[in-house]
Amino acid sequence: MERDELLKDLTILDFMAVDLGLFLNTHENDREALLTYNSIIERADRVRQTYEKMYGPLCSFRSYGGDYWRWPEEPWPWEEEFNFEFSGGGEER
Amino acid sequence: MWIYEKKLEYPIKIKKTNPRLAKVIITQYGGR
């Protein structure tokens, strides 16, 4: 899988986790939301592991170091090539 | 503790740049 695709999948899953987490703060007894939350976290963990194995650590802390130290490697999130293309977006700047 | 995560929570696509507005915003963040 390409870096772009992995990053997109992870972004989607992490966003769902953030949103469900906020929802659960006000709906602690919502069983369905909790189960969904847990399954999203599990899926996100798997994607994150795959991504980090191939493209280096995503976090400045608690990420595995791998065979060599890749944290300072480019690209960074503010660089265009880091981010995946939006589908349907082909608009010129 | 504050941890840097090397990705965005939500993707952005810059369609139009506006240096004048950018300057105003950055001063509000404590820049100059």
Backbone of each chain as nested JSON, in Angstrom:
{
  "chains": [
    {"id": "A", "residues": [
      {"number": 1, "name": "MET", "atoms": {"N": [0.839, -1.196, 0.0], "CA": [0.0, 0.0, 0.0], "C": [0.875, 1.247, 0.0]}},
      {"number": 2, "name": "GLU", "atoms": {"N": [0.458, 2.226, -0.761], "CA": [1.205, 3.484, -0.848], "C": [1.061, 4.294, 0.444]}},
      {"number": 3, "name": "ARG", "atoms": {"N": [2.025, 5.181, 0.68], "CA": [1.986, 6.023, 1.868], "C": [0.708, 6.863, 1.911]}},
      {"number": 4, "name": "ASP", "atoms": {"N": [0.373, 7.424, 0.738], "CA": [-0.835, 8.25, 0.638], "C": [-2.092, 7.529, 1.108]}},
      {"number": 5, "name": "GLU", "atoms": {"N": [-2.247, 6.288, 0.635], "CA": [-3.449, 5.521, 0.974], "C": [-3.484, 5.188, 2.454]}},
      {"number": 6, "name": "LEU", "atoms": {"N": [-2.316, 4.779, 2.985], "CA": [-2.243, 4.453, 4.41], "C": [-2.563, 5.677, 5.256]}},
      {"number": 7, "name": "LEU", "atoms": {"N": [-1.988, 6.822, 4.867], "CA": [-2.213, 8.057, 5.611], "C": [-3.685, 8.452, 5.579]}},
      {"number": 8, "name": "LYS", "atoms": {"N": [-4.311, 8.263, 4.434], "CA": [-5.723, 8.604, 4.292], "C": [-6.587, 7.709, 5.183]}},
      {"number": 9, "name": "ASP", "atoms": {"N": [-6.321, 6.387, 5.131], "CA": [-7.066, 5.457, 5.984], "C": [-6.903, 5.813, 7.456]}},
      {"number": 10, "name": "LEU", "atoms": {"N": [-5.659, 6.111, 7.844], "CA": [-5.387, 6.424, 9.24], "C": [-6.062, 7.736, 9.649]}},
      {"number": 11, "name": "THR", "atoms": {"N": [-6.031, 8.721, 8.756], "CA": [-6.676, 10.007, 9.044], "C": [-8.176, 9.808, 9.274]}},
      {"number": 12, "name": "ILE", "atoms": {"N": [-8.786, 8.987, 8.421], "CA": [-10.223, 8.708, 8.548], "C": [-10.519, 8.031, 9.886]}},
      {"number": 13, "name": "LEU", "atoms": {"N": [-9.742, 6.986, 10.201], "CA": [-9.981, 6.229, 11.435], "C": [-9.73, 7.084, 12.679]}},
      {"number": 14, "name": "ASP", "atoms": {"N": [-8.635, 7.838, 12.679], "CA": [-8.326, 8.69, 13.829], "C": [-9.385, 9.765, 14.023]}},
      {"number": 15, "name": "PHE", "atoms": {"N": [-9.892, 10.299, 12.914], "CA": [-10.925, 11.329, 13.028], "C": [-12.191, 10.739, 13.653]}},
      {"number": 16, "name": "MET", "atoms": {"N": [-12.539, 9.515, 13.227], "CA": [-13.704, 8.849, 13.817], "C": [-13.487, 8.615, 15.303]}},
      {"number": 17, "name": "ALA", "atoms": {"N": [-12.258, 8.239, 15.673], "CA": [-11.954, 7.976, 17.076], "C": [-12.099, 9.252, 17.915]}},
      {"number": 18, "name": "VAL", "atoms": {"N": [-11.606, 10.373, 17.388], "CA": [-11.719, 11.651, 18.096], "C": [-13.191, 11.994, 18.311]}},
      {"number": 19, "name": "ASP", "atoms": {"N": [-13.961, 11.854, 17.232], "CA": [-15.373, 12.217, 17.278], "C": [-16.166, 11.32, 18.231]}},
      {"number": 20, "name": "LEU", "atoms": {"N": [-15.925, 10.006, 18.121], "CA": [-16.625, 9.071, 19.011], "C": [-16.215, 9.289, 20.459]}},
      {"number": 21, "name": "GLY", "atoms": {"N": [-14.95, 9.642, 20.668], "CA": [-14.473, 9.917, 22.021], "C": [-15.226, 11.093, 22.635]}},
      {"number": 22, "name": "LEU", "atoms": {"N": [-15.399, 12.143, 21.814], "CA": [-16.135, 13.319, 22.3], "C": [-17.59, 12.947, 22.602]}},
      {"number": 23, "name": "PHE", "atoms": {"N": [-18.171, 12.151, 21.715], "CA": [-19.557, 11.712, 21.906], "C": [-19.695, 10.931, 23.207]}},
      {"number": 24, "name": "LEU", "atoms": {"N": [-18.741, 10.023, 23.438], "CA": [-18.809, 9.18, 24.635], "C": [-18.666, 9.985, 25.931]}},
      {"number": 25, "name": "ASN", "atoms": {"N": [-17.996, 11.13, 25.855], "CA": [-17.869, 11.97, 27.051], "C": [-19.234, 12.408, 27.581]}},
      {"number": 26, "name": "THR", "atoms": {"N": [-20.19, 12.527, 26.672], "CA": [-21.541, 12.929, 27.11], "C": [-22.54, 11.774, 27.028]}},
      {"number": 27, "name": "HIS", "atoms": {"N": [-22.091, 10.599, 26.553], "CA": [-22.965, 9.421, 26.438], "C": [-22.234, 8.181, 26.943]}},
      {"number": 28, "name": "GLU", "atoms": {"N": [-21.849, 8.234, 28.22], "CA": [-20.997, 7.176, 28.769], "C": [-21.604, 5.782, 28.68]}},
      {"number": 29, "name": "ASN", "atoms": {"N": [-22.93, 5.702, 28.688], "CA": [-23.569, 4.384, 28.73], "C": [-24.033, 3.897, 27.363]}},
      {"number": 30, "name": "ASP", "atoms": {"N": [-23.599, 4.577, 26.334], "CA": [-23.978, 4.15, 24.993], "C": [-23.076, 2.991, 24.565]}},
      {"number": 31, "name": "ARG", "atoms": {"N": [-23.62, 1.782, 24.713], "CA": [-22.876, 0.548, 24.45], "C": [-22.401, 0.477, 22.991]}},
      {"number": 32, "name": "GLU", "atoms": {"N": [-23.322, 0.822, 22.092], "CA": [-23.012, 0.713, 20.672], "C": [-21.853, 1.642, 20.295]}},
      {"number": 33, "name": "ALA", "atoms": {"N": [-21.916, 2.875, 20.804], "CA": [-20.849, 3.84, 20.514], "C": [-19.523, 3.345, 21.077]}},
      {"number": 34, "name": "LEU", "atoms": {"N": [-19.566, 2.749, 22.254], "CA": [-18.343, 2.253, 22.888], "C": [-17.723, 1.118, 22.073]}},
      {"number": 35, "name": "LEU", "atoms": {"N": [-18.583, 0.193, 21.612], "CA": [-18.076, -0.921, 20.803], "C": [-17.49, -0.415, 19.486]}},
      {"number": 36, "name": "THR", "atoms": {"N": [-18.174, 0.536, 18.883], "CA": [-17.665, 1.116, 17.635], "C": [-16.331, 1.793, 17.897]}},
      {"number": 37, "name": "TYR", "atoms": {"N": [-16.278, 2.569, 18.993], "CA": [-15.039, 3.256, 19.359], "C": [-13.88, 2.263, 19.48]}},
      {"number": 38, "name": "ASN", "atoms": {"N": [-14.136, 1.172, 20.222], "CA": [-13.072, 0.18, 20.415], "C": [-12.616, -0.446, 19.106]}},
      {"number": 39, "name": "SER", "atoms": {"N": [-13.563, -0.72, 18.224], "CA": [-13.166, -1.362, 16.966], "C": [-12.405, -0.384, 16.068]}},
      {"number": 40, "name": "ILE", "atoms": {"N": [-12.765, 0.894, 16.14], "CA": [-12.045, 1.906, 15.358], "C": [-10.607, 2.039, 15.866]}},
      {"number": 41, "name": "ILE", "atoms": {"N": [-10.458, 2.054, 17.184], "CA": [-9.117, 2.158, 17.771], "C": [-8.248, 0.974, 17.345]}},
      {"number": 42, "name": "GLU", "atoms": {"N": [-8.86, -0.213, 17.341], "CA": [-8.137, -1.41, 16.929], "C": [-7.679, -1.303, 15.481]}},
      {"number": 43, "name": "ARG", "atoms": {"N": [-8.598, -0.889, 14.625], "CA": [-8.255, -0.759, 13.193], "C": [-7.194, 0.309, 12.99]}},
      {"number": 44, "name": "ALA", "atoms": {"N": [-7.341, 1.437, 13.69], "CA": [-6.373, 2.533, 13.557], "C": [-4.988, 2.075, 14.017]}},
      {"number": 45, "name": "ASP", "atoms": {"N": [-4.956, 1.281, 15.095], "CA": [-3.676, 0.767, 15.588], "C": [-2.975, -0.063, 14.529]}},
      {"number": 46, "name": "ARG", "atoms": {"N": [-3.751, -0.905, 13.853], "CA": [-3.154, -1.764, 12.821], "C": [-2.599, -0.933, 11.679]}},
      {"number": 47, "name": "VAL", "atoms": {"N": [-3.381, 0.041, 11.207], "CA": [-2.921, 0.887, 10.104], "C": [-1.688, 1.686, 10.531]}},
      {"number": 48, "name": "ARG", "atoms": {"N": [-1.707, 2.212, 11.78], "CA": [-0.589, 3.001, 12.278], "C": [0.693, 2.164, 12.315]}},
      {"number": 49, "name": "GLN", "atoms": {"N": [0.55, 0.909, 12.764], "CA": [1.71, 0.013, 12.806], "C": [2.292, -0.208, 11.419]}},
      {"number": 50, "name": "THR", "atoms": {"N": [1.416, -0.482, 10.464], "CA": [1.876, -0.708, 9.086], "C": [2.579, 0.536, 8.562]}},
      {"number": 51, "name": "TYR", "atoms": {"N": [1.945, 1.694, 8.774], "CA": [2.512, 2.955, 8.291], "C": [3.893, 3.191, 8.897]}},
      {"number": 52, "name": "GLU", "atoms": {"N": [3.982, 3.032, 10.215], "CA": [5.242, 3.338, 10.895], "C": [6.361, 2.387, 10.498]}},
      {"number": 53, "name": "LYS", "atoms": {"N": [6.01, 1.122, 10.242], "CA": [7.019, 0.156, 9.798], "C": [7.611, 0.576, 8.459]}},
      {"number": 54, "name": "MET", "atoms": {"N": [6.762, 1.102, 7.588], "CA": [7.219, 1.436, 6.242], "C": [7.785, 2.848, 6.143]}},
      {"number": 55, "name": "TYR", "atoms": {"N": [7.179, 3.792, 6.846], "CA": [7.513, 5.195, 6.598], "C": [8.029, 5.946, 7.813]}},
      {"number": 56, "name": "GLY", "atoms": {"N": [8.306, 5.229, 8.886], "CA": [8.89, 5.869, 10.051], "C": [7.854, 6.332, 11.069]}},
      {"number": 57, "name": "PRO", "atoms": {"N": [8.34, 6.776, 12.22], "CA": [7.46, 7.095, 13.35], "C": [6.51, 8.262, 13.068]}},
      {"number": 58, "name": "LEU", "atoms": {"N": [5.31, 8.152, 13.626], "CA": [4.317, 9.215, 13.475], "C": [4.289, 10.119, 14.694]}},
      {"number": 59, "name": "CYS", "atoms": {"N": [4.786, 9.628, 15.805], "CA": [4.764, 10.43, 17.021], "C": [6.173, 10.698, 17.519]}},
      {"number": 60, "name": "SER", "atoms": {"N": [6.325, 11.858, 18.147], "CA": [7.634, 12.243, 18.666], "C": [7.954, 11.467, 19.935]}},
      {"number": 61, "name": "PHE", "atoms": {"N": [7.027, 10.641, 20.368], "CA": [7.14, 9.951, 21.642], "C": [6.315, 8.677, 21.564]}},
      {"number": 62, "name": "ARG", "atoms": {"N": [6.843, 7.557, 22.053], "CA": [6.158, 6.266, 22.113], "C": [6.104, 5.502, 20.799]}},
      {"number": 63, "name": "SER", "atoms": {"N": [6.538, 6.105, 19.702], "CA": [6.607, 5.348, 18.459], "C": [7.874, 4.488, 18.5]}},
      {"number": 64, "name": "TYR", "atoms": {"N": [7.841, 3.323, 17.84], "CA": [9.033, 2.487, 17.763], "C": [10.121, 3.175, 16.943]}},
      {"number": 65, "name": "GLY", "atoms": {"N": [11.351, 2.91, 17.277], "CA": [12.47, 3.539, 16.577], "C": [12.852, 2.855, 15.276]}},
      {"number": 66, "name": "GLY", "atoms": {"N": [12.498, 1.57, 15.119], "CA": [12.858, 0.853, 13.898], "C": [14.348, 0.545, 13.831]}},
      {"number": 67, "name": "ASP", "atoms": {"N": [14.853, 0.36, 12.628], "CA": [16.268, -0.004, 12.453], "C": [17.192, 1.21, 12.525]}},
      {"number": 68, "name": "TYR", "atoms": {"N": [16.678, 2.347, 12.171], "CA": [17.463, 3.571, 12.29], "C": [16.517, 4.729, 12.584]}},
      {"number": 69, "name": "TRP", "atoms": {"N": [17.048, 5.848, 13.057], "CA": [16.214, 6.959, 13.545], "C": [15.66, 7.79, 12.391]}},
      {"number": 70, "name": "ARG", "atoms": {"N": [14.362, 7.713, 12.193], "CA": [13.774, 8.348, 11.009], "C": [12.921, 9.574, 11.338]}},
      {"number": 71, "name": "TRP", "atoms": {"N": [12.811, 9.902, 12.626], "CA": [11.912, 11.009, 12.998], "C": [12.167, 12.305, 12.215]}},
      {"number": 72, "name": "PRO", "atoms": {"N": [13.456, 12.722, 12.066], "CA": [13.685, 14.011, 11.401], "C": [13.465, 13.976, 9.89]}},
      {"number": 73, "name": "GLU", "atoms": {"N": [13.163, 12.805, 9.34], "CA": [13.007, 12.694, 7.887], "C": [11.842, 13.526, 7.357]}},
      {"number": 74, "name": "GLU", "atoms": {"N": [12.04, 14.048, 6.184], "CA": [10.952, 14.728, 5.486], "C": [10.096, 13.674, 4.779]}},
      {"number": 75, "name": "PRO", "atoms": {"N": [8.892, 13.973, 4.361], "CA": [8.237, 15.271, 4.464], "C": [7.497, 15.474, 5.779]}},
      {"number": 76, "name": "TRP", "atoms": {"N": [7.274, 16.756, 6.106], "CA": [6.508, 17.133, 7.283], "C": [5.093, 17.522, 6.867]}},
      {"number": 77, "name": "PRO", "atoms": {"N": [4.168, 17.481, 7.826], "CA": [2.753, 17.694, 7.472], "C": [2.443, 19.019, 6.775]}},
      {"number": 78, "name": "TRP", "atoms": {"N": [3.306, 20.016, 6.951], "CA": [3.011, 21.293, 6.296], "C": [3.55, 21.329, 4.871]}},
      {"number": 79, "name": "GLU", "atoms": {"N": [4.226, 20.263, 4.468], "CA": [4.726, 20.196, 3.102], "C": [3.691, 19.498, 2.225]}},
      {"number": 80, "name": "GLU", "atoms": {"N": [3.59, 20.002, 1.01], "CA": [2.523, 19.516, 0.14], "C": [2.622, 18.019, -0.114]}},
      {"number": 81, "name": "GLU", "atoms": {"N": [3.842, 17.53, -0.358], "CA": [3.972, 16.117, -0.722], "C": [3.643, 15.17, 0.426]}},
      {"number": 82, "name": "PHE", "atoms": {"N": [3.544, 15.724, 1.633], "CA": [3.201, 14.861, 2.762], "C": [1.76, 14.401, 2.684]}},
      {"number": 83, "name": "ASN", "atoms": {"N": [0.895, 15.318, 2.249], "CA": [-0.543, 15.082, 2.338], "C": [-1.106, 14.371, 1.122]}},
      {"number": 84, "name": "PHE", "atoms": {"N": [-2.126, 13.586, 1.367], "CA": [-2.756, 12.866, 0.266], "C": [-3.687, 13.788, -0.499]}},
      {"number": 85, "name": "GLU", "atoms": {"N": [-3.954, 13.411, -1.73], "CA": [-4.844, 14.201, -2.582], "C": [-6.29, 13.967, -2.165]}},
      {"number": 86, "name": "PHE", "atoms": {"N": [-7.038, 15.036, -2.14], "CA": [-8.475, 14.894, -1.957], "C": [-9.058, 14.295, -3.219]}},
      {"number": 87, "name": "SER", "atoms": {"N": [-9.973, 13.363, -3.088], "CA": [-10.588, 12.828, -4.298], "C": [-11.489, 13.91, -4.88]}},
      {"number": 88, "name": "GLY", "atoms": {"N": [-11.456, 14.031, -6.173], "CA": [-12.297, 15.023, -6.833], "C": [-11.664, 16.399, -6.901]}},
      {"number": 89, "name": "GLY", "atoms": {"N": [-10.554, 16.58, -6.182], "CA": [-9.929, 17.894, -6.216], "C": [-8.846, 17.937, -7.268]}},
      {"number": 90, "name": "GLY", "atoms": {"N": [-9.015, 18.666, -8.31], "CA": [-7.964, 18.768, -9.3], "C": [-7.797, 20.215, -9.662]}},
      {"number": 91, "name": "GLU", "atoms": {"N": [-8.303, 21.043, -8.77], "CA": [-8.352, 22.475, -9.03], "C": [-6.955, 23.095, -9.027]}},
      {"number": 92, "name": "GLU", "atoms": {"N": [-6.731, 23.978, -9.95], "CA": [-5.439, 24.67, -10.003], "C": [-5.363, 25.735, -8.927]}},
      {"number": 93, "name": "ARG", "atoms": {"N": [-4.157, 25.995, -8.469], "CA": [-3.974, 27.048, -7.473], "C": [-4.059, 28.402, -8.142]}}
    ]},
    {"id": "B", "residues": [
      {"number": 1, "name": "MET", "atoms": {"N": [1.016, 15.126, 28.742], "CA": [2.178, 15.751, 28.123], "C": [1.899, 16.033, 26.647]}},
      {"number": 2, "name": "TRP", "atoms": {"N": [2.483, 17.076, 26.172], "CA": [2.305, 17.447, 24.775], "C": [3.147, 16.54, 23.881]}},
      {"number": 3, "name": "ILE", "atoms": {"N": [2.538, 15.951, 22.866], "CA": [3.255, 15.067, 21.944], "C": [3.006, 15.523, 20.508]}},
      {"number": 4, "name": "TYR", "atoms": {"N": [4.076, 15.596, 19.743], "CA": [3.939, 15.969, 18.347], "C": [3.505, 14.758, 17.536]}},
      {"number": 5, "name": "GLU", "atoms": {"N": [2.475, 14.905, 16.756], "CA": [2.045, 13.838, 15.863], "C": [2.264, 14.292, 14.432]}},
      {"number": 6, "name": "LYS", "atoms": {"N": [2.974, 13.46, 13.677], "CA": [3.409, 13.862, 12.337], "C": [2.322, 13.649, 11.301]}},
      {"number": 7, "name": "LYS", "atoms": {"N": [1.127, 14.103, 11.593], "CA": [0.055, 14.059, 10.606], "C": [-1.044, 15.011, 11.044]}},
      {"number": 8, "name": "LEU", "atoms": {"N": [-1.967, 15.3, 10.128], "CA": [-3.042, 16.237, 10.446], "C": [-4.282, 15.49, 10.914]}},
      {"number": 9, "name": "GLU", "atoms": {"N": [-5.066, 16.137, 11.776], "CA": [-6.307, 15.505, 12.21], "C": [-7.306, 15.486, 11.059]}},
      {"number": 10, "name": "TYR", "atoms": {"N": [-7.279, 16.562, 10.296], "CA": [-8.171, 16.658, 9.15], "C": [-7.385, 17.252, 7.989]}},
      {"number": 11, "name": "PRO", "atoms": {"N": [-7.522, 16.663, 6.8], "CA": [-6.711, 17.152, 5.682], "C": [-7.111, 18.556, 5.238]}},
      {"number": 12, "name": "ILE", "atoms": {"N": [-6.152, 19.307, 4.764], "CA": [-6.47, 20.627, 4.236], "C": [-6.034, 20.71, 2.786]}},
      {"number": 13, "name": "LYS", "atoms": {"N": [-6.722, 21.523, 2.052], "CA": [-6.294, 21.789, 0.688], "C": [-6.343, 23.289, 0.483]}},
      {"number": 14, "name": "ILE", "atoms": {"N": [-5.17, 23.862, 0.27], "CA": [-5.113, 25.304, 0.076], "C": [-5.478, 25.62, -1.369]}},
      {"number": 15, "name": "LYS", "atoms": {"N": [-6.613, 26.288, -1.54], "CA": [-7.065, 26.597, -2.889], "C": [-6.604, 27.98, -3.306]}},
      {"number": 16, "name": "LYS", "atoms": {"N": [-6.543, 28.881, -2.314], "CA": [-6.178, 30.261, -2.606], "C": [-5.258, 30.75, -1.498]}},
      {"number": 17, "name": "THR", "atoms": {"N": [-4.184, 31.421, -1.859], "CA": [-3.314, 31.972, -0.814], "C": [-3.669, 33.434, -0.598]}},
      {"number": 18, "name": "ASN", "atoms": {"N": [-3.495, 33.893, 0.649], "CA": [-3.824, 35.265, 0.996], "C": [-2.835, 35.763, 2.042]}},
      {"number": 19, "name": "PRO", "atoms": {"N": [-1.662, 36.244, 1.586], "CA": [-0.598, 36.643, 2.514], "C": [-1.028, 37.721, 3.501]}},
      {"number": 20, "name": "ARG", "atoms": {"N": [-1.921, 38.609, 3.096], "CA": [-2.344, 39.695, 4.001], "C": [-3.13, 39.121, 5.176]}},
      {"number": 21, "name": "LEU", "atoms": {"N": [-4.07, 38.224, 4.869], "CA": [-4.848, 37.582, 5.931], "C": [-3.94, 36.707, 6.787]}},
      {"number": 22, "name": "ALA", "atoms": {"N": [-3.001, 36.017, 6.139], "CA": [-2.069, 35.151, 6.869], "C": [-1.29, 35.955, 7.898]}},
      {"number": 23, "name": "LYS", "atoms": {"N": [-0.904, 37.174, 7.521], "CA": [-0.14, 38.04, 8.411], "C": [-0.962, 38.427, 9.643]}},
      {"number": 24, "name": "VAL", "atoms": {"N": [-2.222, 38.752, 9.414], "CA": [-3.098, 39.091, 10.534], "C": [-3.232, 37.897, 11.476]}},
      {"number": 25, "name": "ILE", "atoms": {"N": [-3.473, 36.724, 10.901], "CA": [-3.679, 35.53, 11.728], "C": [-2.434, 35.208, 12.542]}},
      {"number": 26, "name": "ILE", "atoms": {"N": [-1.271, 35.281, 11.914], "CA": [-0.043, 34.894, 12.624], "C": [0.268, 35.853, 13.777]}},
      {"number": 27, "name": "THR", "atoms": {"N": [-0.108, 37.128, 13.64], "CA": [0.111, 38.046, 14.761], "C": [-0.78, 37.654, 15.941]}},
      {"number": 28, "name": "GLN", "atoms": {"N": [-1.968, 37.129, 15.649], "CA": [-2.876, 36.716, 16.714], "C": [-2.34, 35.488, 17.453]}},
      {"number": 29, "name": "TYR", "atoms": {"N": [-1.529, 34.679, 16.753], "CA": [-0.916, 33.515, 17.392], "C": [0.324, 33.897, 18.194]}},
      {"number": 30, "name": "GLY", "atoms": {"N": [0.688, 35.142, 18.156], "CA": [1.841, 35.567, 18.926], "C": [3.102, 35.746, 18.1]}},
      {"number": 31, "name": "GLY", "atoms": {"N": [2.952, 35.723, 16.797], "CA": [4.096, 35.985, 15.935], "C": [4.21, 37.463, 15.675]}},
      {"number": 32, "name": "ARG", "atoms": {"N": [4.885, 37.863, 14.608], "CA": [4.978, 39.278, 14.334], "C": [4.672, 39.599, 12.882]}}
    ]}
  ]
}
